[in-house]
């Protein structure tokens, strides 16, 4: 069975599960400016969508819809983050839940 969720809906589910299982979570929202949507930041573009932390464990997932593709900048971040990086899609929902609920 394929789970059809938008990236935004997947993010909402992940943030709800993270709260339920005791994770600290951060997401940086873009804002509309005269030049379009922008996320105020310094540094390298393409940073993943979420930062999740619990008991010294760090997960930094990039979220994509079923057909969404990562940009070259996002790929560089995922590589740089090594074992902390994830690329999560709606079809990964059961595995995401399992990872977030794992015993501390």
C-alpha positions as CSV (number, residue, x, y, z in Angstrom):
1,X,0.0,0.0,0.0
2,X,1.4,3.4,-1.0
3,X,0.8,6.3,1.4
4,X,0.0,9.5,-0.4
5,X,0.9,12.5,1.7
6,X,2.2,15.9,0.9
7,X,5.5,16.9,2.3
8,X,3.7,19.3,4.6
9,X,1.4,16.5,5.9
10,X,4.3,14.2,6.4
11,X,6.1,16.9,8.4
12,X,3.0,17.4,10.6
13,X,2.8,13.6,11.3
14,X,6.5,13.5,12.1
15,X,6.3,16.5,14.5
16,X,3.3,15.0,16.3
17,X,5.1,11.6,16.7
18,X,8.3,13.3,17.8
19,X,6.4,15.2,20.6
20,X,4.6,12.0,21.6
21,X,7.9,10.1,21.9
22,X,9.9,12.8,23.7
23,X,12.0,14.3,20.9
24,X,13.0,17.9,20.8
25,X,12.2,19.3,17.3
26,X,13.1,22.3,15.2
27,X,11.8,23.4,11.9
28,X,12.6,26.8,10.3
29,X,9.6,28.2,8.4
30,X,10.0,30.3,5.2
31,X,8.3,33.7,5.1
32,X,6.9,35.5,2.1
33,X,8.9,38.6,1.1
34,X,8.8,41.0,-1.8
35,X,11.2,38.6,-3.6
36,X,9.1,35.4,-2.9
37,X,9.4,32.8,-0.2
38,X,12.7,33.0,1.8
39,X,14.0,31.3,4.9
40,X,16.2,33.7,6.9
41,X,19.5,31.9,7.4
42,X,23.3,32.3,7.2
43,X,25.5,29.6,5.8
44,X,25.1,26.9,3.2
45,X,21.7,26.5,1.5
46,X,19.8,23.2,1.4
47,X,19.7,22.5,5.1
48,X,17.2,19.6,5.9
49,X,13.6,20.3,7.0
50,X,13.8,19.1,10.6
51,X,16.2,18.6,13.5
52,X,15.2,16.0,16.0
53,X,17.1,15.3,19.2
54,X,16.6,13.0,22.2
55,X,19.0,11.6,24.8
56,X,22.1,12.5,22.7
57,X,20.6,11.0,19.5
58,X,20.3,13.4,16.6
59,X,18.2,12.8,13.4
60,X,18.2,15.4,10.7
61,X,15.6,14.4,8.0
62,X,15.0,15.9,4.6
63,X,11.3,15.4,3.7
64,X,10.1,14.7,0.2
65,X,6.8,13.7,-1.3
66,X,6.7,10.4,-3.1
67,X,8.1,12.0,-6.3
68,X,10.0,14.9,-4.8
69,X,13.7,15.1,-5.6
70,X,16.5,16.5,-3.5
71,X,18.5,19.5,-4.8
72,X,22.3,19.3,-5.2
73,X,22.6,21.5,-2.1
74,X,20.3,19.2,-0.1
75,X,22.4,16.2,-1.2
76,X,25.6,17.9,0.1
77,X,24.0,18.4,3.5
78,X,22.7,14.8,3.7
79,X,26.2,13.6,2.9
80,X,27.8,16.0,5.4
81,X,25.5,14.9,8.2
82,X,26.4,11.2,7.7
83,X,24.6,8.8,10.0
84,X,22.3,11.6,11.4
85,X,20.8,12.4,8.0
86,X,17.6,10.8,6.7
87,X,15.6,11.2,3.5
88,X,12.1,10.4,4.5
89,X,9.1,10.0,2.2
90,X,5.4,9.1,3.0
91,X,6.1,5.5,2.2
92,X,8.6,5.4,5.0
93,X,6.0,6.3,7.6
94,X,6.0,2.9,9.4
95,X,9.9,3.0,9.6
96,X,9.8,6.6,10.8
97,X,7.4,5.7,13.6
98,X,9.6,2.8,14.6
99,X,12.7,4.9,14.7
100,X,11.0,7.7,16.7
101,X,9.5,5.3,19.3
102,X,12.6,3.2,19.9
103,X,13.4,2.7,23.6
104,X,15.8,5.2,24.9
